[in-house]
Amino acid sequence: EVRLVESGGGLVQPGGSLTLSCATSGFFFNHYAINWLRQAPGKELEWVSAINSEGRSQYYADAVKGRFTVSRVNTKNTAYLQLNNLKTEDTGMYYCAKGPASYYNAGDSYSKFDRGQGTQVTVSS
């Protein structure tokens, strides 16, 4: 059974930082790209970032480029998303999701990816 468990969310002030973790099991972690998605209250699911299976290529949505950093440790079957210089508009539920292949493809339907239950990030003063 594919399982992804996110953690590390919380309440942070604007300008603050958080590190999200995604612990996985039930599949060959080092064979698949990992994506990060988020959903703000009342809004659609949004793709945020992705990292290929080897960790050599990272991809970001324009809204987070330069502030977020995606990484992974294949020996731990875990991916991470470092969130810096957080803004109120970054508030939402963050999910990690297993991609269908080892590489990221912008044309994939990320809403259909296996994903975890999410971790809440709230940015507020």
Disulfide bonds with the S-S distance in Angstrom:
Cys22-Cys96 2.04
